[in-house]
């Protein structure tokens, strides 16, 4: 970071102050500054200009003279653009001149303008103005003690009413709030005067809260490595493919049984190759029980007749 001398209102040295490289030490981007300043000046335009066309001008309803025989060019109305008092052709109408500028480009233009003034040695930092009451005489004496000639841009805070009232009557001084600092006002003035309280500090790095780890007496770097190792030991769970759809419960159960009892399938295969005595016996009755002899089926006629006699 670049260092400049911290000044007092009497022009004496009060130490040194560092200027942030991200604000006062970059290479000025002239193209961005030009675009931002052009957009800022265009935004100031009211855009209320307006002209009347031939249909809006009063009068001119009748044809000025006949179509032929006069030797003049044919005319239909005295309010045509070529006549005095006639309408305006292609004149301006109310419009907006606003140009949308990205926020990052606006910030870059401001930092480029401040860097240009800092490189030229045109940035002054005062420790404290110390104005108890608004007095233009004290403000003029402070500028003379600091050796500032030409146009001066004094950056103040909204609550510094005494400082603002002291400088506002000086024609060569422009006042601006620190929240409203812009590239155009920086480039329009020769000197930029800050107080130590409103000097831009640049972007701060993010702060990591490591108080819990230090309270346990643990190095924050080691804690981060342990967290990474714990994440590496965690099992990796793969999501189901939506194209396959949900798996059936029966299939999941069969896979579980196969994984828990791998020897059961081997026993089943060995049992199928055993002796025939292990096979279950057939439930069909033997042929000797069911078959009827031909002698029983063909009974003799004498027997049948004797049975008939007894029944009578």
Phi and psi restraints in degrees (value plus and minus 20) as a CYANA .aco file:
   2 UNK   PHI     -99.6   -59.6
   2 UNK   PSI     125.7   165.7
   3 UNK   PHI    -135.8   -95.8
   3 UNK   PSI     118.3   158.3
   4 UNK   PHI    -147.6  -107.6
   4 UNK   PSI     145.0   185.0
   5 UNK   PHI     -99.9   -59.9
   5 UNK   PSI     112.5   152.5
   6 UNK   PHI    -103.0   -63.0
   6 UNK   PSI     109.1   149.1
   7 UNK   PHI    -129.5   -89.5
   7 UNK   PSI     140.2   180.2
   8 UNK   PHI    -127.8   -87.8
   8 UNK   PSI     151.8   191.8
   9 UNK   PHI     -87.7   -47.7
   9 UNK   PSI     -37.7     2.3
  10 UNK   PHI    -108.1   -68.1
  10 UNK   PSI     -22.5    17.5
  11 UNK   PHI      70.3   110.3
  11 UNK   PSI     -14.6    25.4
  12 UNK   PHI    -108.1   -68.1
  12 UNK   PSI     141.3   181.3
  13 UNK   PHI    -102.0   -62.0
  13 UNK   PSI     115.9   155.9
  14 UNK   PHI    -143.1  -103.1
  14 UNK   PSI       5.2    45.2
  15 UNK   PHI      96.5   136.5
  15 UNK   PSI    -174.3  -134.3
  16 UNK   PHI    -155.5  -115.5
  16 UNK   PSI     137.0   177.0
  17 UNK   PHI    -157.9  -117.9
  17 UNK   PSI     124.6   164.6
  18 UNK   PHI    -113.3   -73.3
  18 UNK   PSI     118.3   158.3
  19 UNK   PHI    -121.2   -81.2
  19 UNK   PSI     110.0   150.0
  20 UNK   PHI     -85.4   -45.4
  20 UNK   PSI     112.2   152.2
  21 UNK   PHI     -86.3   -46.3
  21 UNK   PSI     -49.8    -9.8
  22 UNK   PHI     -91.7   -51.7
  22 UNK   PSI     -33.9     6.1
  23 UNK   PHI    -133.0   -93.0
  23 UNK   PSI     -62.6   -22.6
  24 UNK   PHI    -131.9   -91.9
  24 UNK   PSI     -16.8    23.2
  25 UNK   PHI    -147.4  -107.4
  25 UNK   PSI       1.7    41.7
  26 UNK   PHI    -115.7   -75.7
  26 UNK   PSI     148.2   188.2
  27 UNK   PHI    -101.5   -61.5
  27 UNK   PSI     103.0   143.0
  28 UNK   PHI     -81.9   -41.9
  28 UNK   PSI     113.7   153.7
  29 UNK   PHI    -119.2   -79.2
  29 UNK   PSI      80.1   120.1
  30 UNK   PHI     -87.3   -47.3
  30 UNK   PSI     -58.9   -18.9
  31 UNK   PHI     -83.4   -43.4
  31 UNK   PSI     -61.4   -21.4
  32 UNK   PHI     -88.3   -48.3
  32 UNK   PSI     -61.3   -21.3
  33 UNK   PHI     -81.8   -41.8
  33 UNK   PSI     -59.8   -19.8
  34 UNK   PHI     -84.3   -44.3
  34 UNK   PSI     -62.9   -22.9
  35 UNK   PHI     -87.5   -47.5
  35 UNK   PSI     -60.7   -20.7
  36 UNK   PHI     -88.8   -48.8
  36 UNK   PSI     -62.1   -22.1
  37 UNK   PHI     -86.1   -46.1
  37 UNK   PSI     -59.8   -19.8
  38 UNK   PHI     -82.3   -42.3
  38 UNK   PSI     -62.5   -22.5
  39 UNK   PHI     -85.8   -45.8
  39 UNK   PSI     -57.2   -17.2
  40 UNK   PHI     -87.8   -47.8
  40 UNK   PSI     -61.2   -21.2
  41 UNK   PHI     -89.4   -49.4
  41 UNK   PSI     -55.5   -15.5
  42 UNK   PHI     -86.8   -46.8
  42 UNK   PSI     -53.0   -13.0
  43 UNK   PHI     -87.0   -47.0
  43 UNK   PSI     -43.1    -3.1
  44 UNK   PHI     -94.8   -54.8
  44 UNK   PSI     -40.4    -0.4
  45 UNK   PHI     -89.7   -49.7
  45 UNK   PSI     114.2   154.2
  46 UNK   PHI     -94.3   -54.3
  46 UNK   PSI     -55.1   -15.1
  47 UNK   PHI      50.8    90.8
  47 UNK   PSI       8.8    48.8
  48 UNK   PHI    -117.0   -77.0
  48 UNK   PSI     -12.2    27.8
  49 UNK   PHI     -85.7   -45.7
  49 UNK   PSI     124.1   164.1
  50 UNK   PHI    -176.3  -136.3
  50 UNK   PSI     120.8   160.8
  51 UNK   PHI    -148.2  -108.2
  51 UNK   PSI     141.8   181.8
  52 UNK   PHI    -120.7   -80.7
  52 UNK   PSI     116.8   156.8
  53 UNK   PHI    -106.2   -66.2
  53 UNK   PSI     158.9   198.9
  54 UNK   PHI     -84.9   -44.9
  54 UNK   PSI     -43.8    -3.8
  55 UNK   PHI    -101.3   -61.3
  55 UNK   PSI     -35.3     4.7
  56 UNK   PHI    -121.5   -81.5
  56 UNK   PSI     -33.7     6.3
  57 UNK   PHI     -98.1   -58.1
  57 UNK   PSI     121.9   161.9
  58 UNK   PHI     -95.7   -55.7
  58 UNK   PSI     117.1   157.1
  59 UNK   PHI      74.5   114.5
  59 UNK   PSI    -192.6  -152.6
  60 UNK   PHI      56.8    96.8
  60 UNK   PSI       5.2    45.2
  61 UNK   PHI    -100.0   -60.0
  61 UNK   PSI     -46.7    -6.7
  62 UNK   PHI    -118.3   -78.3
  62 UNK   PSI     133.6   173.6
  63 UNK   PHI     -91.2   -51.2
  63 UNK   PSI     108.3   148.3
  64 UNK   PHI     -83.4   -43.4
  64 UNK   PSI     -57.8   -17.8
  65 UNK   PHI    -175.8  -135.8
  65 UNK   PSI     154.0   194.0
  66 UNK   PHI     -88.1   -48.1
  66 UNK   PSI     144.9   184.9
  67 UNK   PHI     -89.6   -49.6
  67 UNK   PSI     -62.9   -22.9
  68 UNK   PHI    -145.4  -105.4
  68 UNK   PSI     138.3   178.3
  69 UNK   PHI      76.0   116.0
  69 UNK   PSI     -26.7    13.3
  70 UNK   PHI    -117.1   -77.1
  70 UNK   PSI     -36.4     3.6
  71 UNK   PHI      64.1   104.1
  71 UNK   PSI     -26.3    13.7
  72 UNK   PHI    -113.6   -73.6
  72 UNK   PSI     146.7   186.7
  73 UNK   PHI     -89.8   -49.8
  73 UNK   PSI     125.5   165.5
  74 UNK   PHI     -87.3   -47.3
  74 UNK   PSI     115.6   155.6
  75 UNK   PHI    -153.7  -113.7
  75 UNK   PSI     126.1   166.1
  76 UNK   PHI    -131.8   -91.8
  76 UNK   PSI     -37.4     2.6
  77 UNK   PHI    -179.3  -139.3
  77 UNK   PSI     127.5   167.5
  78 UNK   PHI    -105.1   -65.1
  78 UNK   PSI     -17.3    22.7
  79 UNK   PHI    -126.5   -86.5
  79 UNK   PSI      -1.7    38.3
  80 UNK   PHI     -88.8   -48.8
  80 UNK   PSI     137.0   177.0
  81 UNK   PHI     -79.1   -39.1
  81 UNK   PSI     -44.7    -4.7
  82 UNK   PHI    -100.4   -60.4
  82 UNK   PSI     -28.9    11.1
  83 UNK   PHI    -114.0   -74.0
  83 UNK   PSI     128.9   168.9
  84 UNK   PHI     -88.4   -48.4
  84 UNK   PSI     113.1   153.1
  85 UNK   PHI      63.4   103.4
  85 UNK   PSI     -15.8    24.2
  86 UNK   PHI    -105.9   -65.9
  86 UNK   PSI    -196.6  -156.6
  87 UNK   PHI     -91.5   -51.5
  87 UNK   PSI     145.0   185.0
  88 UNK   PHI    -119.8   -79.8
  88 UNK   PSI     106.0   146.0
  89 UNK   PHI    -106.7   -66.7
  89 UNK   PSI     108.2   148.2
  90 UNK   PHI      37.6    77.6
  90 UNK   PSI      20.0    60.0
  91 UNK   PHI    -102.1   -62.1
  91 UNK   PSI     147.3   187.3
  92 UNK   PHI     -90.5   -50.5
  92 UNK   PSI     126.3   166.3
  93 UNK   PHI    -145.5  -105.5
  93 UNK   PSI     139.3   179.3
  94 UNK   PHI     -76.8   -36.8
  94 UNK   PSI     112.9   152.9
  95 UNK   PHI    -175.8  -135.8
  95 UNK   PSI     149.4   189.4
  96 UNK   PHI    -125.7   -85.7
  96 UNK   PSI     115.2   155.2
  97 UNK   PHI    -122.5   -82.5
  97 UNK   PSI      -6.9    33.1
  98 UNK   PHI     -86.8   -46.8
  98 UNK   PSI     112.9   152.9
  99 UNK   PHI    -134.7   -94.7
  99 UNK   PSI     109.1   149.1
 100 UNK   PHI     -98.8   -58.8
 100 UNK   PSI     102.2   142.2
 101 UNK   PHI    -137.5   -97.5
 101 UNK   PSI     109.6   149.6
 102 UNK   PHI     -81.4   -41.4
 102 UNK   PSI     128.0   168.0
 103 UNK   PHI     -83.9   -43.9
 103 UNK   PSI     -57.5   -17.5
 104 UNK   PHI     -84.8   -44.8
 104 UNK   PSI     -54.8   -14.8
 105 UNK   PHI     -89.5   -49.5
 105 UNK   PSI     -57.5   -17.5
 106 UNK   PHI     -83.6   -43.6
 106 UNK   PSI     -63.0   -23.0
 107 UNK   PHI     -86.3   -46.3
 107 UNK   PSI     -59.6   -19.6
 108 UNK   PHI     -85.2   -45.2
 108 UNK   PSI     -59.0   -19.0
 109 UNK   PHI     -84.1   -44.1
 109 UNK   PSI     -61.5   -21.5
 110 UNK   PHI     -84.6   -44.6
 110 UNK   PSI     -64.9   -24.9
 111 UNK   PHI     -85.8   -45.8
 111 UNK   PSI     -52.9   -12.9
 112 UNK   PHI     -88.1   -48.1
 112 UNK   PSI     -61.3   -21.3
 113 UNK   PHI     -86.3   -46.3
 113 UNK   PSI     -62.4   -22.4
 114 UNK   PHI     -86.1   -46.1
 114 UNK   PSI     -57.1   -17.1
 115 UNK   PHI     -86.4   -46.4
 115 UNK   PSI     -56.4   -16.4
 116 UNK   PHI     -85.3   -45.3
 116 UNK   PSI     -62.0   -22.0
 117 UNK   PHI     -89.9   -49.9
 117 UNK   PSI     -55.9   -15.9
 118 UNK   PHI     -88.7   -48.7
 118 UNK   PSI     -57.8   -17.8
 119 UNK   PHI     -85.5   -45.5
 119 UNK   PSI     -48.8    -8.8
 120 UNK   PHI    -107.6   -67.6
 120 UNK   PSI     -21.5    18.5
 121 UNK   PHI      53.5    93.5
 121 UNK   PSI      10.1    50.1
 122 UNK   PHI    -125.7   -85.7
 122 UNK   PSI      -1.9    38.1
 123 UNK   PHI    -129.7   -89.7
 123 UNK   PSI     107.6   147.6
 124 UNK   PHI    -144.0  -104.0
 124 UNK   PSI     117.5   157.5
 125 UNK   PHI    -141.2  -101.2
 125 UNK   PSI     105.8   145.8
 126 UNK   PHI    -127.2   -87.2
 126 UNK   PSI     119.2   159.2
 127 UNK   PHI     -86.9   -46.9
 127 UNK   PSI     -67.1   -27.1
 128 UNK   PHI    -184.8  -144.8
 128 UNK   PSI     117.1   157.1
 129 UNK   PHI     -91.1   -51.1
 129 UNK   PSI     -60.2   -20.2
 130 UNK   PHI      48.1    88.1
 130 UNK   PSI      12.3    52.3
 131 UNK   PHI    -107.1   -67.1
 131 UNK   PSI      93.1   133.1
 132 UNK   PHI     -93.8   -53.8
 132 UNK   PSI     -53.0   -13.0
 133 UNK   PHI    -160.5  -120.5
 133 UNK   PSI     133.9   173.9
 134 UNK   PHI     -87.4   -47.4
 134 UNK   PSI      97.3   137.3
 135 UNK   PHI    -162.7  -122.7
 135 UNK   PSI      98.6   138.6
 136 UNK   PHI     -87.2   -47.2
 136 UNK   PSI     -50.3   -10.3
 137 UNK   PHI     -84.0   -44.0
 137 UNK   PSI     -60.1   -20.1
 138 UNK   PHI     -87.7   -47.7
 138 UNK   PSI     -58.0   -18.0
 139 UNK   PHI     -86.2   -46.2
 139 UNK   PSI     -60.4   -20.4
 140 UNK   PHI     -87.2   -47.2
 140 UNK   PSI     -57.4   -17.4
 141 UNK   PHI     -86.9   -46.9
 141 UNK   PSI     -56.3   -16.3
 142 UNK   PHI     -86.4   -46.4
 142 UNK   PSI     -61.4   -21.4
 143 UNK   PHI     -85.1   -45.1
 143 UNK   PSI     -58.0   -18.0
 144 UNK   PHI     -87.8   -47.8
 144 UNK   PSI     -57.3   -17.3
 145 UNK   PHI     -88.6   -48.6
 145 UNK   PSI     -52.4   -12.4
 146 UNK   PHI    -100.0   -60.0
 146 UNK   PSI     -31.6     8.4
 147 UNK   PHI      53.5    93.5
 147 UNK   PSI      16.5    56.5
 148 UNK   PHI    -118.6   -78.6
 148 UNK   PSI      96.5   136.5
 149 UNK   PHI    -140.9  -100.9
 149 UNK   PSI     129.6   169.6
 150 UNK   PHI      74.6   114.6
 150 UNK   PSI    -182.4  -142.4
 151 UNK   PHI     -98.4   -58.4
 151 UNK   PSI     117.6   157.6
 152 UNK   PHI    -147.3  -107.3
 152 UNK   PSI     113.3   153.3
 153 UNK   PHI    -126.3   -86.3
 153 UNK   PSI      93.6   133.6
 154 UNK   PHI    -122.3   -82.3
 154 UNK   PSI     102.0   142.0
 155 UNK   PHI    -114.4   -74.4
 155 UNK   PSI     102.2   142.2
 156 UNK   PHI    -147.3  -107.3
 156 UNK   PSI     148.8   188.8
 157 UNK   PHI    -117.8   -77.8
 157 UNK   PSI     141.9   181.9
 158 UNK   PHI     -86.2   -46.2
 158 UNK   PSI     -45.1    -5.1
 159 UNK   PHI    -111.3   -71.3
 159 UNK   PSI     -23.3    16.7
 160 UNK   PHI    -105.4   -65.4
 160 UNK   PSI      49.2    89.2
 161 UNK   PHI     -89.0   -49.0
 161 UNK   PSI     -55.0   -15.0
 162 UNK   PHI     -87.6   -47.6
 162 UNK   PSI     -59.4   -19.4
 163 UNK   PHI     -88.2   -48.2
 163 UNK   PSI     -63.3   -23.3
 164 UNK   PHI     -84.5   -44.5
 164 UNK   PSI     -61.0   -21.0
 165 UNK   PHI     -92.7   -52.7
 165 UNK   PSI     -45.3    -5.3
 166 UNK   PHI     -94.4   -54.4
 166 UNK   PSI     -52.3   -12.3
 167 UNK   PHI    -117.2   -77.2
 167 UNK   PSI     -35.1     4.9
 168 UNK   PHI     -91.0   -51.0
 168 UNK   PSI     -39.7     0.3
 169 UNK   PHI    -109.9   -69.9
 169 UNK   PSI     -24.0    16.0
 170 UNK   PHI    -106.9   -66.9
 170 UNK   PSI     106.6   146.6
 171 UNK   PHI     -91.2   -51.2
 171 UNK   PSI     -47.7    -7.7
 172 UNK   PHI    -109.1   -69.1
 172 UNK   PSI     -15.8    24.2
 173 UNK   PHI    -134.2   -94.2
 173 UNK   PSI     115.1   155.1
 174 UNK   PHI    -136.2   -96.2
 174 UNK   PSI     109.2   149.2
 175 UNK   PHI    -116.8   -76.8
 175 UNK   PSI     123.3   163.3
 176 UNK   PHI    -172.3  -132.3
 176 UNK   PSI     122.5   162.5
 177 UNK   PHI     -95.0   -55.0
 177 UNK   PSI     132.9   172.9
 178 UNK   PHI     -85.5   -45.5
 178 UNK   PSI     -48.6    -8.6
 179 UNK   PHI     -98.0   -58.0
 179 UNK   PSI     -34.7     5.3
 180 UNK   PHI    -128.5   -88.5
 180 UNK   PSI      -6.9    33.1
 181 UNK   PHI     -84.9   -44.9
 181 UNK   PSI     112.1   152.1
 182 UNK   PHI    -161.8  -121.8
 182 UNK   PSI     146.8   186.8
 183 UNK   PHI     -87.8   -47.8
 183 UNK   PSI     -56.4   -16.4
 184 UNK   PHI     -84.2   -44.2
 184 UNK   PSI     -66.9   -26.9
 185 UNK   PHI     -87.8   -47.8
 185 UNK   PSI     -51.9   -11.9
 186 UNK   PHI     -86.9   -46.9
 186 UNK   PSI     -62.1   -22.1
 187 UNK   PHI     -93.7   -53.7
 187 UNK   PSI     -42.9    -2.9
 188 UNK   PHI     -99.6   -59.6
 188 UNK   PSI     -33.1     6.9
 189 UNK   PHI    -137.2   -97.2
 189 UNK   PSI     134.8   174.8
 190 UNK   PHI    -102.2   -62.2
 190 UNK   PSI     -57.2   -17.2
 191 UNK   PHI    -141.8  -101.8
 191 UNK   PSI     126.9   166.9
 192 UNK   PHI    -141.1  -101.1
 192 UNK   PSI     101.4   141.4
 193 UNK   PHI    -135.3   -95.3
 193 UNK   PSI     101.2   141.2
 194 UNK   PHI    -131.6   -91.6
 194 UNK   PSI     138.1   178.1
 195 UNK   PHI    -118.4   -78.4
 195 UNK   PSI     141.2   181.2
 196 UNK   PHI     -82.8   -42.8
 196 UNK   PSI     -46.3    -6.3
 197 UNK   PHI     -98.3   -58.3
 197 UNK   PSI     -50.8   -10.8
 198 UNK   PHI    -127.9   -87.9
 198 UNK   PSI      -2.7    37.3
 199 UNK   PHI     -90.5   -50.5
 199 UNK   PSI     108.0   148.0
 200 UNK   PHI     -81.0   -41.0
 200 UNK   PSI     112.9   152.9
 201 UNK   PHI    -119.7   -79.7
 201 UNK   PSI     -32.2     7.8
 202 UNK   PHI      69.1   109.1
 202 UNK   PSI    -198.4  -158.4
 203 UNK   PHI    -101.8   -61.8
 203 UNK   PSI     109.6   149.6
 204 UNK   PHI    -109.2   -69.2
 204 UNK   PSI     127.9   167.9
 205 UNK   PHI     -94.2   -54.2
 205 UNK   PSI     127.7   167.7
 206 UNK   PHI     -84.6   -44.6
 206 UNK   PSI     118.7   158.7
 207 UNK   PHI    -117.3   -77.3
 207 UNK   PSI     110.1   150.1
 208 UNK   PHI    -120.0   -80.0
 208 UNK   PSI     107.4   147.4
 209 UNK   PHI    -102.8   -62.8
 209 UNK   PSI      84.9   124.9
 210 UNK   PHI    -133.4   -93.4
 210 UNK   PSI       2.1    42.1
 211 UNK   PHI     -83.1   -43.1
 211 UNK   PSI     -61.8   -21.8
 212 UNK   PHI     -80.4   -40.4
 212 UNK   PSI     -59.4   -19.4
 213 UNK   PHI     -90.6   -50.6
 213 UNK   PSI     -57.5   -17.5
 214 UNK   PHI     -91.0   -51.0
 214 UNK   PSI     -49.5    -9.5
 215 UNK   PHI     -86.1   -46.1
 215 UNK   PSI     -51.9   -11.9
 216 UNK   PHI    -104.7   -64.7
 216 UNK   PSI     -17.8    22.2
 217 UNK   PHI      53.6    93.6
 217 UNK   PSI       8.0    48.0
 218 UNK   PHI    -132.9   -92.9
 218 UNK   PSI     121.2   161.2
 219 UNK   PHI     -92.1   -52.1
 219 UNK   PSI     109.9   149.9
 220 UNK   PHI     -77.8   -37.8
 220 UNK   PSI     -53.6   -13.6
 221 UNK   PHI     -87.6   -47.6
 221 UNK   PSI     -59.6   -19.6
 222 UNK   PHI     -87.4   -47.4
 222 UNK   PSI     -58.4   -18.4
 223 UNK   PHI     -81.5   -41.5
 223 UNK   PSI     -57.7   -17.7
 224 UNK   PHI     -86.8   -46.8
 224 UNK   PSI     -58.3   -18.3
 225 UNK   PHI     -87.0   -47.0
 225 UNK   PSI     -58.2   -18.2
 226 UNK   PHI     -84.6   -44.6
 226 UNK   PSI     -59.3   -19.3
 227 UNK   PHI     -82.1   -42.1
 227 UNK   PSI     -58.4   -18.4
 228 UNK   PHI     -86.6   -46.6
 228 UNK   PSI     -58.7   -18.7
 229 UNK   PHI     -86.6   -46.6
 229 UNK   PSI     -58.6   -18.6
 230 UNK   PHI     -84.5   -44.5
 230 UNK   PSI     -58.5   -18.5
 231 UNK   PHI     -86.4   -46.4
 231 UNK   PSI     -54.4   -14.4
 232 UNK   PHI     -89.6   -49.6
 232 UNK   PSI     -51.7   -11.7
 233 UNK   PHI     -97.0   -57.0
 233 UNK   PSI     -37.4     2.6
 234 UNK   PHI     -86.3   -46.3
 234 UNK   PSI     119.4   159.4
 235 UNK   PHI     -87.1   -47.1
 235 UNK   PSI     128.1   168.1
 236 UNK   PHI    -110.0   -70.0
 236 UNK   PSI     102.2   142.2
 237 UNK   PHI    -123.9   -83.9
 237 UNK   PSI     101.7   141.7
 238 UNK   PHI    -112.9   -72.9
 238 UNK   PSI     114.8   154.8
 239 UNK   PHI     -95.0   -55.0
 239 UNK   PSI     129.1   169.1
 240 UNK   PHI     -90.3   -50.3
 240 UNK   PSI     126.8   166.8
 241 UNK   PHI     -94.8   -54.8
 241 UNK   PSI     102.4   142.4
 242 UNK   PHI     -84.4   -44.4
 242 UNK   PSI     -42.9    -2.9
 243 UNK   PHI     -90.7   -50.7
 243 UNK   PSI     -50.4   -10.4
 244 UNK   PHI     -97.3   -57.3
 244 UNK   PSI     -46.1    -6.1
 245 UNK   PHI      62.2   102.2
 245 UNK   PSI     153.8   193.8
 246 UNK   PHI     -88.9   -48.9
 246 UNK   PSI     122.5   162.5
 247 UNK   PHI    -102.3   -62.3
 247 UNK   PSI     127.7   167.7
 248 UNK   PHI     -90.4   -50.4
 248 UNK   PSI     129.5   169.5
 249 UNK   PHI     -87.1   -47.1
 249 UNK   PSI     -56.3   -16.3
 250 UNK   PHI     -83.7   -43.7
 250 UNK   PSI     -59.0   -19.0
 251 UNK   PHI     -87.0   -47.0
 251 UNK   PSI     -59.6   -19.6
 252 UNK   PHI     -85.0   -45.0
 252 UNK   PSI     -59.5   -19.5
 253 UNK   PHI     -87.7   -47.7
 253 UNK   PSI     -60.5   -20.5
 254 UNK   PHI     -85.4   -45.4
 254 UNK   PSI     -57.3   -17.3
 255 UNK   PHI     -86.4   -46.4
 255 UNK   PSI     -58.5   -18.5
 256 UNK   PHI     -84.9   -44.9
 256 UNK   PSI     -62.4   -22.4
 257 UNK   PHI     -84.1   -44.1
 257 UNK   PSI     -61.7   -21.7
 258 UNK   PHI     -84.9   -44.9
 258 UNK   PSI     -56.2   -16.2
 259 UNK   PHI     -93.4   -53.4
 259 UNK   PSI     -55.1   -15.1
 260 UNK   PHI    -101.1   -61.1
 260 UNK   PSI     -52.3   -12.3
 261 UNK   PHI    -146.8  -106.8
 261 UNK   PSI      57.7    97.7
 262 UNK   PHI     -94.7   -54.7
 262 UNK   PSI     -39.9     0.1
 263 UNK   PHI     -99.1   -59.1
 263 UNK   PSI     -35.6     4.4
 264 UNK   PHI     -86.6   -46.6
 264 UNK   PSI     -57.5   -17.5
 265 UNK   PHI     -87.0   -47.0
 265 UNK   PSI     -54.2   -14.2
 266 UNK   PHI     -87.5   -47.5
 266 UNK   PSI     -59.0   -19.0
 267 UNK   PHI     -83.5   -43.5
 267 UNK   PSI     -57.3   -17.3
 268 UNK   PHI     -86.1   -46.1
 268 UNK   PSI     -58.9   -18.9
 269 UNK   PHI     -88.8   -48.8
 269 UNK   PSI     -57.4   -17.4
 270 UNK   PHI     -90.0   -50.0
 270 UNK   PSI     -54.5   -14.5
 271 UNK   PHI     -86.5   -46.5
 271 UNK   PSI     -52.1   -12.1
 272 UNK   PHI     -89.7   -49.7
 272 UNK   PSI     -42.2    -2.2
 273 UNK   PHI    -114.8   -74.8
 273 UNK   PSI     -12.5    27.5
 274 UNK   PHI     -95.1   -55.1
 274 UNK   PSI    -189.0  -149.0
 275 UNK   PHI     -95.7   -55.7
 275 UNK   PSI     149.3   189.3
 276 UNK   PHI     -94.4   -54.4
 276 UNK   PSI     -38.0     2.0
 277 UNK   PHI     -88.1   -48.1
 277 UNK   PSI     -43.5    -3.5
 278 UNK   PHI     -97.2   -57.2
 278 UNK   PSI     -35.5     4.5
 279 UNK   PHI     -90.5   -50.5
 279 UNK   PSI     125.4   165.4
 280 UNK   PHI     -87.1   -47.1
 280 UNK   PSI     121.2   161.2
 281 UNK   PHI     -93.3   -53.3
 281 UNK   PSI     128.8   168.8
 282 UNK   PHI     -93.4   -53.4
 282 UNK   PSI     124.6   164.6
 283 UNK   PHI    -107.9   -67.9
 283 UNK   PSI     -18.1    21.9
 284 UNK   PHI     -96.6   -56.6
 284 UNK   PSI     121.2   161.2
 285 UNK   PHI     -91.6   -51.6
 285 UNK   PSI     135.3   175.3
 286 UNK   PHI     -90.1   -50.1
 286 UNK   PSI     137.8   177.8
 287 UNK   PHI     -87.0   -47.0
 287 UNK   PSI     -47.8    -7.8
 288 UNK   PHI     -88.2   -48.2
 288 UNK   PSI     -50.0   -10.0
 289 UNK   PHI    -100.2   -60.2
 289 UNK   PSI     -53.0   -13.0
 290 UNK   PHI    -114.6   -74.6
 290 UNK   PSI     -49.2    -9.2
 291 UNK   PHI     -95.8   -55.8
 291 UNK   PSI     115.9   155.9
 292 UNK   PHI    -127.4   -87.4
 292 UNK   PSI     115.7   155.7
 293 UNK   PHI     -91.8   -51.8
 293 UNK   PSI     134.8   174.8
 294 UNK   PHI     -87.0   -47.0
 294 UNK   PSI     -46.8    -6.8
 295 UNK   PHI     -90.5   -50.5
 295 UNK   PSI     -55.2   -15.2
 296 UNK   PHI     -92.0   -52.0
 296 UNK   PSI     -56.2   -16.2
 297 UNK   PHI     -91.1   -51.1
 297 UNK   PSI     -60.4   -20.4
 298 UNK   PHI    -116.8   -76.8
 298 UNK   PSI      67.2   107.2
 299 UNK   PHI     -98.5   -58.5
 299 UNK   PSI     132.4   172.4
 300 UNK   PHI     -93.4   -53.4
 300 UNK   PSI     129.0   169.0
 301 UNK   PHI     -87.6   -47.6
 301 UNK   PSI     -43.8    -3.8
 302 UNK   PHI     -87.6   -47.6
 302 UNK   PSI     -61.3   -21.3
 303 UNK   PHI     -82.9   -42.9
 303 UNK   PSI     -62.6   -22.6
 304 UNK   PHI     -83.1   -43.1
 304 UNK   PSI     -60.0   -20.0
 305 UNK   PHI     -88.4   -48.4
 305 UNK   PSI     -57.1   -17.1
 306 UNK   PHI     -87.3   -47.3
 306 UNK   PSI     -55.3   -15.3
 307 UNK   PHI     -88.3   -48.3
 307 UNK   PSI     -52.8   -12.8
 308 UNK   PHI     -88.6   -48.6
 308 UNK   PSI     -54.7   -14.7
 309 UNK   PHI     -87.9   -47.9
 309 UNK   PSI     -63.2   -23.2
 310 UNK   PHI     -84.2   -44.2
 310 UNK   PSI     -52.9   -12.9
 311 UNK   PHI     -90.8   -50.8
 311 UNK   PSI     -50.4   -10.4
